[in-house]
Structures are given as C-alpha cells and as structure tokens.
Amino acid sequence: MDRLKPASPGNESDANTWSLCIAAGGKRSVAIDGLFASIFTQLTQRGREPDSMKIAKRIKDAVKRWFRSTSRGCILVLAIVSFWPSRVAGVGYRLPNQDPEAIARGNAFVATADNPSAIYYNPAGITQLQGQTAQAGLYLIQVGITYDSPSGEQVKNSSDIQPVPQLYYVYSLKDLPLSFGLGVYIPYGLSVEYPDYSPLRTVAVKGSLLYGTVNPVVAWKILPSLSLAIGPTINYSQVEFTRGIGLSPNDLFMYSGDAFDAGFNAGLFWQPYEKWAFGAKYHYSTTMNYDGHSEAYPYAPSTDTTAEIPFPQFVAWGVSFRPTPNWNLEVDLDWTDWDNADQIPFHGTFGGDQVFLLDGTSSFMYEFGVTRQLGKGYFCSTGYIFSQKSEPDRTFNPIIPDSNLHLGGVGFGHRGKRWDWSIGYQFALGDRDVKNDIVNPAANGSYDIFNEALNLAVRFRF
C-alpha cells in the first residue's frame, strides 16, 4: 500500500504512522486509505503547519482507537454467531432488518440514518450523531410456511421464535468532521426445517445459514450538507444442510461447514435543504468458501467437503421529505444482485461433486415509511415494502422459500437526553404456485408464507 503523501517533509513521521495504522485493516482498506489521504491533504494545505500537525496527530490517534475496537469486535461477533441460535428468513437469504426504527418505517431509512444502525443502512449518516452513542438490539422472528402438494398433502415448517442480536457504536470527534462506527450484525441468514416424512424430503429437510459481520466504518463530513463513509466488513459464516437421498426411507445427505471472508460497505448522505435529504449505500459481494464435512447416510462415512456460497452485492437509494419538524416521509429503492447467486457447488462429496442450482434473478424492494413526532421525545412510525421474488420456478427450492412479499411495519419509541428506546413490529405475507420446477420436481405445489418479527433496541449517549 502506498503511504500517505505529506504536504511537507515535516509531516512525514505522522503521515507514515497514520498510513501504517490504516493498513492494519487488511488488503481491502485501500479505499479507506485514499479517503484519509484526501482528508490529510486538505488539512495540511491550510497554511499553518503546527495546527495541521496537531490535527493529523489527533486523527491518527482516533484511527488507532478505531482499529483496537475492531479487533475486540471480531472476537465478539465470533462468540455471537458461534453460540447464538438463528432461525431467520429474509429476501432470498438476505436479512435487511437491522433496527426497530427502520423496520417500522418499512426499512425506508437510507436518507434518514440518524441512529447508530446507520452503520448498516447508510454509514455516512453517522456524522449526524454527536459524541459517543451505543445501541443494542434484539430481533425476534417466526417464519411460517405452509406447503400444499399437487396431490393435496399439506406440510408446515417447524418454526420457533429465535433471537438475533444487533450491536452498534458510534464516536464523533468534537472539533473535526469525522465519525467512527463499529457494527456487529447478521446481514444474511436462513433457517428452515420440514418434517422428515414430507413429500419435500428429497429436496429439503433442513437448512441453516448464519452469516455474522463486524463492520467498522469511518465517515467524513466534507461539507455541512454532505457526508461520505466507507468501512470493511469482516464476516464469519456457518452452514448446515440436510436432504433425503431417496434410495431408502431414512437415507440422508448432510453437510456442515464454516468460513471467513471480507468485503466493504460505503454510503453517501446529502441534505442540501432542511426539508430534503438524500442517501445511498453500497454493500460489496462476497463468496464464502466453506470447509466442512458431508455424509451420505447410511451408504458412506463422513468425508471432507468444501462448498461455495455467493452473497450478492446490494445497493439502496432514498429520499426523505420533512414538511415540518414533526414529519418525516421517505421512499427508498433497494436492489440486490441475485444474478451473482447462480449455484452452490459441493466438492468432495461421496459419489462425486454435487451442485445446488439457484439461478437467481436480481430483484428490487420498494420501501415507503413515515414517522410522526408526538412531543416530549415520543414518536411513532409505519411503513410498507414490496419485495420481488428472486428465484425462478425452474430452480425453486423450499429450503430458500422465496416469493413476492408484502411487508407492513409499525413502531414507536422515545428519544431522551441520554437514553432512547424503540420497538418495531413487522409482518410479511406471500404466496407462490410452483408448477415448472425442472431441477426439483418434488418441490412443485403451492406455498403460503406468513412471517412475524419484533425488534427491540435501547441506546445510550455518553
């Protein structure tokens, strides 16, 4: 990595130390390095070298604290995803619900992004926060799927309410236009289980996908109305999959594995007028290369097996209109590149490699939300999402119960001097009639989906 170029020889020591500190973030920190280089150049070209040196040193110290927090966050996310059960379902296997205020607004939050969960929704929004703010949330979801086969047999998935944690921390410098954030969240997840006796047995019995992320970010308020942000994502994932083989009544193909990978996210927040704000975010795609074991029970023992699961990039844009200080209306468009998710290959399985075909199609979520301030810090929100399906009939698999979904949300909360709290409820309705599944003919039939979720969060300002 190239070092930052100081404005004068006198700045070389601090600039080089700063660059090496940023380099500790890994090979994907080049974009962050460039962002800081631009900030440094502007600060050191203001004509007063001593003041510029002091500013550069303060930024360097802040970055060091940021990366120390990142390493602690990595340990925390490993503990969470290793021992916390998850039964979640989202758009495909994406989980876009990361904050109660946001889900109550139909996730139309990209152009608002005024709490620490902006680390996920739009990291540039954290420049709106002052001082230090910490937030802890708990997302509770129950997935309901009812399947009716062409012969009239009905099957329901096994569904329990399970918690998914969300943790965020933001630190905004007092005298500099920089904010730092650290998020620990689960952006992808899926857990579905059907009875072993169901007609879907040779297609899907059980599937569980857990994907946890540590996401440090840095945001720069370039102008009073414009902020940019970027940060790496450090990701850990576990996967389990079970289906019947179909040669005897109790045979099973089973796989389990885990993997690490890294990516990044970025955001832009622009509020040119008091009543209008605009936002955009980008989340980079990753591919997890799982190391694990598979077993063809009872025909063969466990063997070392690898698998590759793509996790698509996604982009969201939003516009927020605040006609008065008491109202905030927002419309967002969220695009997920499911074209990148075409198959899941398994290498090293008994009898030769296997391929789980997806043939994903890129899809949109259309999001609308409104928040009303009620006075004395209380507020209420409601919202709606239409989510397009991303998997065609010809490769549909009930382990990823994908369909067009209508989602509604409602919530309320309170923002105080130091403590805030919020609660959001969301439901999802969908149905699908699969008739031309070429890859998994046993999956043909009708599916009714009804999911319910509750998100709680508390927030403290230091």
TACORUR-V83848 format. One record per helix or strand of 2 or more residues. SS is the DSSP state (H for helix, E for strand). FROM is the first residue (numbers start at 1). TO is the last residue. If there is no record, write none. Layout:
# TACORUR-V83848
SS,FROM,TO
SS,FROM,TO
This chain:
# TACORUR-V83848
H,9,23
H,27,44
H,49,83
H,100,104
H,118,121
H,123,128
E,132,149
E,154,156
E,162,172
E,178,193
E,206,223
E,226,243
E,252,273
E,276,283
E,286,297
E,300,311
E,314,321
E,327,336
H,338,340
E,343,347
E,354,357
E,363,375
E,378,387
H,393,395
E,405,415
E,419,434
H,441,443
E,445,461
